[in-house]
Amino acid sequence: MCQHKPSCPSPYASDREAAHVVAAHPEQGWSLLCNGVILFEDTGLLMPDRSVMSPHRGLVAA
């Protein structure tokens, strides 16, 4: 799917969110990455196999 050189990370790699954005819809709160992952603004993910990954925001320092 990815045509970039070097190619973007696989959807199942730990750095999957580093893939290039191919469609951004900030008004709707999501972006499609070139590895097929849909990234939501709350950091949740919809994977190419339709599985869902819960949001994974870091903890806020108090």
trRosetta pair geometry for C-beta under 8 A, 3 or more apart (Angstrom, degrees):
i j d omega theta_ij theta_ji phi_ij phi_ji
1 34 6.2 167 128 164 100 72
1 35 6.4 127 80 -127 129 33
1 36 5.8 55 88 -43 178 100
2 7 4.6 114 101 -158 129 91
2 8 4.4 -155 -122 28 151 97
2 19 7.0 -111 -95 -145 129 109
2 20 7.6 127 -134 30 102 106
2 34 4.7 92 -103 132 82 117
2 35 6.1 -8 -52 -79 116 68
3 34 7.6 -108 21 -169 69 138
4 7 5.7 129 74 -120 78 40
4 8 5.6 71 47 -35 130 86
4 20 6.0 137 -49 -10 147 135
4 34 6.8 103 -9 91 115 164
8 18 7.0 -176 -155 101 86 76
8 19 3.7 74 177 -124 137 83
8 20 5.8 -117 -77 5 137 80
8 33 7.3 -170 159 165 154 104
8 34 5.2 122 16 75 155 112
8 35 5.2 -130 108 -51 120 103
9 13 4.0 -115 179 66 110 141
9 15 4.7 179 -66 88 166 87
9 16 5.2 -130 105 -97 118 40
9 18 5.6 72 5 58 123 101
9 19 5.8 -114 47 -59 77 89
9 35 6.4 -41 86 -64 58 157
10 13 4.4 111 53 -22 84 101
10 16 6.8 -60 93 -99 48 92
10 35 6.3 145 -163 -154 21 133
11 16 5.4 60 -149 -138 34 130
11 19 8.0 -19 -84 -28 60 152
11 33 8.0 147 -101 84 85 121
11 35 4.6 174 -63 141 75 111
11 36 5.4 -51 -66 65 137 98
11 37 4.9 160 -130 -54 98 100
11 47 5.7 119 160 -151 127 87
11 48 5.2 -156 -27 -1 175 111
12 16 7.0 94 -3 -74 9 130
12 47 7.8 54 -77 -147 74 129
13 16 5.2 148 65 -62 74 76
15 18 4.7 -6 161 5 98 124
16 19 6.3 -21 179 -13 54 112
16 33 7.4 120 159 97 81 161
16 35 6.1 -125 -157 80 87 152
16 37 5.6 95 156 -31 119 159
16 45 7.6 60 100 -136 133 156
17 33 7.2 -132 -133 -78 41 156
17 37 7.4 -96 -88 101 56 150
17 39 6.1 97 -126 -103 93 140
17 45 7.8 -111 -78 -87 98 127
19 33 4.0 88 88 175 119 119
19 34 5.1 -146 170 47 111 80
19 35 4.3 -119 -96 -5 163 107
19 37 6.8 126 41 35 140 113
20 33 6.8 133 75 -157 38 73
20 34 4.7 25 63 -7 90 125
21 24 5.2 33 163 -62 135 99
21 31 4.9 -43 -135 177 113 129
21 32 7.2 105 -159 72 65 49
21 33 6.1 -56 -99 -101 48 60
21 34 7.7 -127 -84 -26 3 81
22 32 5.4 -56 64 100 91 97
22 33 6.8 97 7 -167 89 16
22 34 4.9 110 -39 -77 118 74
23 31 6.7 171 90 -158 56 59
23 32 4.2 24 49 37 100 113
24 31 4.6 -10 -112 -113 66 102
24 32 7.9 -129 -64 29 37 66
25 28 4.2 -8 139 39 115 110
25 29 7.4 -24 106 36 86 31
25 30 5.5 6 64 66 103 72
25 31 6.7 179 28 -84 65 51
26 29 7.0 45 -163 -80 37 30
26 31 7.6 12 -66 -62 65 97
26 41 7.4 87 -141 -77 67 124
29 40 5.8 24 140 -160 95 79
29 41 4.2 -88 -158 4 84 118
29 42 7.5 21 178 -14 122 82
30 38 5.5 6 -176 178 123 100
30 39 6.6 154 -156 81 68 46
30 40 5.0 -32 -97 -102 87 61
30 41 7.0 -100 -68 -22 43 76
31 38 7.3 165 82 -156 38 58
31 39 5.1 -16 61 60 90 97
32 36 7.8 -25 -170 -141 91 24
32 37 7.7 156 -156 84 50 43
32 38 5.6 -29 -99 -102 65 74
32 39 7.9 174 -90 19 17 76
33 36 7.1 -35 80 37 80 22
33 37 4.6 1 44 60 120 88
33 38 7.5 -163 11 -84 80 24
33 39 6.0 63 -31 -14 111 112
35 48 7.6 -105 139 -39 68 125
36 47 7.6 44 114 -179 98 50
36 48 3.6 26 132 -82 134 117
37 45 5.6 -27 -170 -160 110 111
37 46 7.1 149 -164 74 57 53
37 47 6.1 -24 -112 -116 81 49
37 48 6.8 -68 -69 -37 52 81
38 45 6.9 142 76 -161 56 56
38 46 4.1 -2 55 53 110 105
39 43 7.5 -21 -168 -134 90 38
39 45 5.9 -19 -104 -106 59 79
40 43 6.9 -50 78 27 76 11
40 44 4.4 -3 47 61 126 87
40 45 7.1 -147 12 -75 86 31
40 46 7.5 79 -32 -12 103 91
40 55 7.6 -80 80 -86 112 92
42 55 4.6 -63 137 -96 94 134
42 57 7.4 -73 179 -41 63 116
43 55 4.5 90 72 -149 88 78
43 56 5.3 -116 135 46 125 63
43 57 5.3 157 23 -61 147 72
44 52 7.0 -6 179 -173 108 93
44 53 6.5 170 -162 88 60 64
44 54 6.0 -51 -115 -163 93 26
44 55 4.5 -51 -57 -63 78 70
44 56 8.0 128 -87 -5 43 72
45 52 7.1 155 85 -160 58 48
45 53 4.1 9 53 49 104 110
46 50 7.1 -15 -176 -138 92 39
46 51 7.9 161 -157 82 50 37
46 52 6.0 -22 -105 -105 64 71
46 53 8.0 -150 -68 22 23 75
47 50 6.9 -49 74 26 76 12
47 51 4.6 -4 44 60 125 83
47 52 7.3 -145 7 -75 88 22
47 53 6.6 82 -40 -18 104 101
53 56 7.2 -26 147 -27 106 117
